[in-house]
Amino acid sequence: MSGLSLAVCDRALAPGWAAPEWVHLFPVGRMRARDGRQFDLADPAAVLLDFQSRGVDLPIDYEHQNDRSEAKLSGPVPAAGWIKALKADETGLWGRAEWTATAREMLERREYRYLSPSFLFHPQTRQVIRLKGAGLGHNPNLHLTALANEDADMSGTEERNAEQPNPHLLPHLAEVLGLAPESDAVAVLTAILAALLPGAALGGRTT
């Protein structure tokens, strides 16, 4: 797959303390990361078929050591787990994670809270082409649905966690306000304030 570029994007772990079995790797369609980069999961089924055709589990490591040549040269790169299967539905692409005992304990102690997919994408179209794996990290980047809890039903009809916001609400509000669907919460709130209180503006953003 020459001519493609590598990217990694962090995302939040689910509410609760259990290490999740199914992890939400990408939403469907175009997405904008917090650093401004854009990607497009235009064809989830093609990414799934590519994974199945290779017939190997994909590694989940720590801090994307598997993607850094200097980390590989300095010694072993331990796995935190393995992506054993992929599933595509209306919410995007999901992976079934088999965690190591060490990683499971670290997740349950909340020593890691974010999972970052590692993938190849086309530099012109920004389309996600191949999933390479994932890494546990500390810094969120993509705006994505929270990970499923360990016992979540992946059929798409599961009951939503009462504490988890509706992932479709923000894009819907953005559309009503005439903003791009990928607009973040700050942009949406700024537009609402501007409509209600002309001349009002939000202060500096913190992360």
N, C-alpha and C positions, 0 to 999 in steps of 0.2 A: 504494500500500500504506500508507494512513494508519492511525494507531493503533498502529504497530509501533515498537519501540525498536532503537537501534543498539548493538552491542557488538563488542569486539575481544578476542581471547584468544591469548596467545603460547604457542608450543610448541617443543620442542627439535628441532634439526636432527639428521640421521642421523649415526651414527658414521662416521668416515672424512673424506676431504678433498674429494670430488667434489661439485659442485653437483647436487642430486637432480633427476631429471626428474619423477617422481611424488611429490607431497607429500600427507601424510595431514592433512586439514583438520578432521575431526570423527570421533569414534567414534559407533557407533549407540546410540541411547537417551539416557538421562539422564546428565549429566556435572556434576561439581562443580569449579569453578575454585579455585585456591589462595586467592583473595580471598573465597571463600564463595558467590559467585554460582552459580546453577544454570541449566542450559540443557538442552534436550531435542531431539535429532535423531530425532524420532518417525517421520518419513517422508522418508528420504534420496532416494527416487525423485522425490518432489514437488519437492525443491530442485534436483535434476538437470534435471527437465523445465522448471522455471522458467528455469534457465540456458540451456537449449537454445532455449526460445521467444524469448528476447531476442536471440539470434544475435550477441552481441558478446563479445570477449575481456575478461576482468576484470583490472584492474591489480594488480600487486604493487609497492608503493612502499617507501620507507624511513621507519620510525618513524610510520607511519599519517598522513603529511602529507596524503594525499588525503581524510582524514576530518576534518581540522582546518581550519576556515575561515580562521584567521589565517595558516596556512602557505600557503594558496592565494593570499591577498591579498599576501603578501610576495614572491612571484615564482613561477617555474616549479616544478612538482612532478614531478621526474624519475621515470620508471618503472624498477624493478629487473627487471621481467619481466612476463609476461602469463600468466594462466591460460587455456589454449587449449581444454581439455576437462575434463569431470568424469566420474568413475566411482564408482558405488555398489556395494559388496559387503558381505559379512558383517562386515567390520571397520569400516565407516563410509563416509565420503565422501572421495574422493581427487581431486586436481587435477593435470593435466599442465602443468608450468611451462616456459615458454620464457624463459630468463634473458637479460638484456643481457650484453654482454662485461664491463662494469664490475662488475655484480653477481656474475657467475660468478667473477671473480677475487677479489672480496671474500669470497665464501663459501669458496673454496678456501684463502684465507689465514686463514679462521676469524675474520674481522673482524665477521661476523654469524653467530650460531648458532641463532637462533630465528625461526620464522615464525608470524605471527599472523593468523588469518582475521578479516575484517570482515564482519558479517552483521546482518540484521534478524531480530528475534524478537518473539513475542507477549508483552507484559508480564504477562499473567495466567497463561497456560499455560507460558511460557518456551520454547515450541517454536520452533526455528530455521525461518524461512520462506524467506529469500533470502540467498544469498551475494553480497556486494558486491565482494569482492576480498581482498587480504591485504597485510601489511606485514612487512618485515624489522625485527627489534627485538632487545633485549638481555635482557628480563625474562620468564621463563617464568610461565605462569598455569595453563593447562589441564593435567590429567594425561592424556596421550595416548600412543599408540604412537609410537615413534621413526619419523621419516620413512624411506621406502624409499630404498635406495641407487639411484644413477642407472640401474643395469642390472637393477633388481629386476623380476621377473615379477609383473604385477598380477592374475594369474588367481586368486590366493588360495591357490595350491598351492606357492608359492615356499619354498625352504629358508630357515629362520630364520638370521640372523646369530648365530654362536655366542656373541658378546659381548652380545647383546641379550636382556634378560629376557623371559620369557613374559608378555604383557600380561594373560592370563587368570588368572595365579596369584594376584595380590593380591585381586581380587574374590572368587575361590574361597575363599581363606583368611578373608576378611571374613565370607563367608556361613557358613562352618563355625563361626566364633567368635560368630555372632549379631549381627554389625555390619552397617551399611548397605553395599551393594555398592560405593558410591563412596568408602568410607573410605580414607584415605591410609596410607602405610607406617608412619608414626608411630603412628596409632591401632591398626593391626593388631599392631605390635610391643608396644605397651603392653598390649593384651589378652592376648597370649601370655605376657608376663612376669607379668601379674596371675594367670593361670591356673597358671603354674609356681611362682611365688614370691609368694604372697599378701602384699599390702602394698607390693610393689615398684612403682616408677613411673619413667618416663623424665624426664630433666631437660629444661631449656628447649630448644625447637626452634630450630635455626639454618637459614638458607636460603643 
